[in-house]
Amino acid sequence: QVELVESGGGLVQAGGSLRLSCLASGRTFSIYSMGWFRQAPGKEREFVATISSRGVSTLYADSAKGRFTISRDNAKNTVYLQMNSLKPEDTAVYYCAATLNYGLGAAYAYWGQGTQVTVSS
């Protein structure tokens, strides 16, 4: 069982930056690949980025490439999403999630409660 708690969301102007954090409970964090997803009002949840269990490999959605960076610190049981050059269309609730299978088609077994990111124009 893994519990995930996101933090770091907030209101930022377009062009600004935010760093989201996701703290995981338990001593098995390092075996999980982690992902960030987001859901905007009236839209389906979409993939943002994922990182392998040791942090060696990462994948990004096209919308995140060049602006967002996913990273992790297994000693702190934490995964991060650094978001730069934010746009109003990045406004959404951001969720972190854990999976034992790395890749774009991975099924995520554990989800956090989400953190709101609002980007004003």
Contacts in CASP RR format, 6 or more apart in sequence:
PFRMAT RR
TARGET T0000
AUTHOR 0000-0000-0000
METHOD contacts of the structure
MODEL  1
QVELVESGGGLVQAGGSLRLSCLASGRTFSIYSMGWFRQAPGKEREFVAT
ISSRGVSTLYADSAKGRFTISRDNAKNTVYLQMNSLKPEDTAVYYCAATL
NYGLGAAYAYWGQGTQVTVSS
1 25 0 8 1.000
1 26 0 8 1.000
1 110 0 8 1.000
2 24 0 8 1.000
2 25 0 8 1.000
2 26 0 8 1.000
2 28 0 8 1.000
2 29 0 8 1.000
2 32 0 8 1.000
2 98 0 8 1.000
2 109 0 8 1.000
2 110 0 8 1.000
3 24 0 8 1.000
3 25 0 8 1.000
3 26 0 8 1.000
3 110 0 8 1.000
3 112 0 8 1.000
4 22 0 8 1.000
4 23 0 8 1.000
4 24 0 8 1.000
4 25 0 8 1.000
4 96 0 8 1.000
4 97 0 8 1.000
4 98 0 8 1.000
4 110 0 8 1.000
4 111 0 8 1.000
4 112 0 8 1.000
4 113 0 8 1.000
5 22 0 8 1.000
5 23 0 8 1.000
5 112 0 8 1.000
5 113 0 8 1.000
6 20 0 8 1.000
6 21 0 8 1.000
6 22 0 8 1.000
6 94 0 8 1.000
6 95 0 8 1.000
6 96 0 8 1.000
6 112 0 8 1.000
6 113 0 8 1.000
6 114 0 8 1.000
6 115 0 8 1.000
7 20 0 8 1.000
7 21 0 8 1.000
7 22 0 8 1.000
7 23 0 8 1.000
7 115 0 8 1.000
8 18 0 8 1.000
8 19 0 8 1.000
8 20 0 8 1.000
8 21 0 8 1.000
8 115 0 8 1.000
9 18 0 8 1.000
9 20 0 8 1.000
9 94 0 8 1.000
9 115 0 8 1.000
9 116 0 8 1.000
9 117 0 8 1.000
10 18 0 8 1.000
10 115 0 8 1.000
10 116 0 8 1.000
10 117 0 8 1.000
10 118 0 8 1.000
11 118 0 8 1.000
11 119 0 8 1.000
11 120 0 8 1.000
12 18 0 8 1.000
12 86 0 8 1.000
12 117 0 8 1.000
12 118 0 8 1.000
12 119 0 8 1.000
12 120 0 8 1.000
13 119 0 8 1.000
13 120 0 8 1.000
14 86 0 8 1.000
14 87 0 8 1.000
14 88 0 8 1.000
14 119 0 8 1.000
14 120 0 8 1.000
14 121 0 8 1.000
15 84 0 8 1.000
15 85 0 8 1.000
15 86 0 8 1.000
15 87 0 8 1.000
15 119 0 8 1.000
16 84 0 8 1.000
16 85 0 8 1.000
16 86 0 8 1.000
16 119 0 8 1.000
17 82 0 8 1.000
17 83 0 8 1.000
17 84 0 8 1.000
17 85 0 8 1.000
17 86 0 8 1.000
18 83 0 8 1.000
18 86 0 8 1.000
18 117 0 8 1.000
19 80 0 8 1.000
19 81 0 8 1.000
19 82 0 8 1.000
19 83 0 8 1.000
20 36 0 8 1.000
20 80 0 8 1.000
20 81 0 8 1.000
20 83 0 8 1.000
20 94 0 8 1.000
20 96 0 8 1.000
20 115 0 8 1.000
20 117 0 8 1.000
21 78 0 8 1.000
21 79 0 8 1.000
21 80 0 8 1.000
22 34 0 8 1.000
22 36 0 8 1.000
22 78 0 8 1.000
22 79 0 8 1.000
22 80 0 8 1.000
22 81 0 8 1.000
22 96 0 8 1.000
22 112 0 8 1.000
23 76 0 8 1.000
23 77 0 8 1.000
23 78 0 8 1.000
24 32 0 8 1.000
24 34 0 8 1.000
24 77 0 8 1.000
24 78 0 8 1.000
24 79 0 8 1.000
24 98 0 8 1.000
25 77 0 8 1.000
26 77 0 8 1.000
29 74 0 8 1.000
29 77 0 8 1.000
29 98 0 8 1.000
30 53 0 8 1.000
30 54 0 8 1.000
30 74 0 8 1.000
31 53 0 8 1.000
31 100 0 8 1.000
32 53 0 8 1.000
32 98 0 8 1.000
32 99 0 8 1.000
32 100 0 8 1.000
32 110 0 8 1.000
33 50 0 8 1.000
33 51 0 8 1.000
33 52 0 8 1.000
33 53 0 8 1.000
33 98 0 8 1.000
33 99 0 8 1.000
33 100 0 8 1.000
33 101 0 8 1.000
33 102 0 8 1.000
33 103 0 8 1.000
33 106 0 8 1.000
34 50 0 8 1.000
34 51 0 8 1.000
34 70 0 8 1.000
34 72 0 8 1.000
34 79 0 8 1.000
34 96 0 8 1.000
34 97 0 8 1.000
34 98 0 8 1.000
34 99 0 8 1.000
35 47 0 8 1.000
35 48 0 8 1.000
35 49 0 8 1.000
35 50 0 8 1.000
35 51 0 8 1.000
35 70 0 8 1.000
35 79 0 8 1.000
35 96 0 8 1.000
35 97 0 8 1.000
35 98 0 8 1.000
35 99 0 8 1.000
35 108 0 8 1.000
36 48 0 8 1.000
36 49 0 8 1.000
36 50 0 8 1.000
36 68 0 8 1.000
36 70 0 8 1.000
36 79 0 8 1.000
36 81 0 8 1.000
36 94 0 8 1.000
36 95 0 8 1.000
36 96 0 8 1.000
36 97 0 8 1.000
37 45 0 8 1.000
37 46 0 8 1.000
37 47 0 8 1.000
37 48 0 8 1.000
37 94 0 8 1.000
37 95 0 8 1.000
37 96 0 8 1.000
37 97 0 8 1.000
38 45 0 8 1.000
38 46 0 8 1.000
38 48 0 8 1.000
38 90 0 8 1.000
38 92 0 8 1.000
38 93 0 8 1.000
38 94 0 8 1.000
38 95 0 8 1.000
38 117 0 8 1.000
39 45 0 8 1.000
39 46 0 8 1.000
39 92 0 8 1.000
39 93 0 8 1.000
39 95 0 8 1.000
40 89 0 8 1.000
40 91 0 8 1.000
40 92 0 8 1.000
40 93 0 8 1.000
43 92 0 8 1.000
45 95 0 8 1.000
46 61 0 8 1.000
47 61 0 8 1.000
47 104 0 8 1.000
48 60 0 8 1.000
48 61 0 8 1.000
48 63 0 8 1.000
48 64 0 8 1.000
48 68 0 8 1.000
48 70 0 8 1.000
48 81 0 8 1.000
48 94 0 8 1.000
49 58 0 8 1.000
49 59 0 8 1.000
49 60 0 8 1.000
49 61 0 8 1.000
49 64 0 8 1.000
49 68 0 8 1.000
49 70 0 8 1.000
49 81 0 8 1.000
50 58 0 8 1.000
50 59 0 8 1.000
50 70 0 8 1.000
50 102 0 8 1.000
50 103 0 8 1.000
50 104 0 8 1.000
50 106 0 8 1.000
51 57 0 8 1.000
51 58 0 8 1.000
51 70 0 8 1.000
51 71 0 8 1.000
51 72 0 8 1.000
51 79 0 8 1.000
52 58 0 8 1.000
52 102 0 8 1.000
53 102 0 8 1.000
54 74 0 8 1.000
55 71 0 8 1.000
55 72 0 8 1.000
57 102 0 8 1.000
58 70 0 8 1.000
59 103 0 8 1.000
59 104 0 8 1.000
60 66 0 8 1.000
60 68 0 8 1.000
60 70 0 8 1.000
63 89 0 8 1.000
63 90 0 8 1.000
67 83 0 8 1.000
67 84 0 8 1.000
67 85 0 8 1.000
67 86 0 8 1.000
68 81 0 8 1.000
68 82 0 8 1.000
68 83 0 8 1.000
68 84 0 8 1.000
69 80 0 8 1.000
69 81 0 8 1.000
69 82 0 8 1.000
69 84 0 8 1.000
70 79 0 8 1.000
70 80 0 8 1.000
70 81 0 8 1.000
70 82 0 8 1.000
71 79 0 8 1.000
71 80 0 8 1.000
71 82 0 8 1.000
72 78 0 8 1.000
72 79 0 8 1.000
72 80 0 8 1.000
73 80 0 8 1.000
79 96 0 8 1.000
81 94 0 8 1.000
81 96 0 8 1.000
83 90 0 8 1.000
83 117 0 8 1.000
86 117 0 8 1.000
86 119 0 8 1.000
87 119 0 8 1.000
88 119 0 8 1.000
88 120 0 8 1.000
88 121 0 8 1.000
89 119 0 8 1.000
90 117 0 8 1.000
90 119 0 8 1.000
91 117 0 8 1.000
91 118 0 8 1.000
91 119 0 8 1.000
92 116 0 8 1.000
92 117 0 8 1.000
93 114 0 8 1.000
93 115 0 8 1.000
93 116 0 8 1.000
93 117 0 8 1.000
94 114 0 8 1.000
94 115 0 8 1.000
94 116 0 8 1.000
94 117 0 8 1.000
95 111 0 8 1.000
95 112 0 8 1.000
95 113 0 8 1.000
95 114 0 8 1.000
96 111 0 8 1.000
96 112 0 8 1.000
96 114 0 8 1.000
97 108 0 8 1.000
97 110 0 8 1.000
97 111 0 8 1.000
97 112 0 8 1.000
98 108 0 8 1.000
98 109 0 8 1.000
98 110 0 8 1.000
99 106 0 8 1.000
99 107 0 8 1.000
99 108 0 8 1.000
99 109 0 8 1.000
99 110 0 8 1.000
100 109 0 8 1.000
101 107 0 8 1.000
END
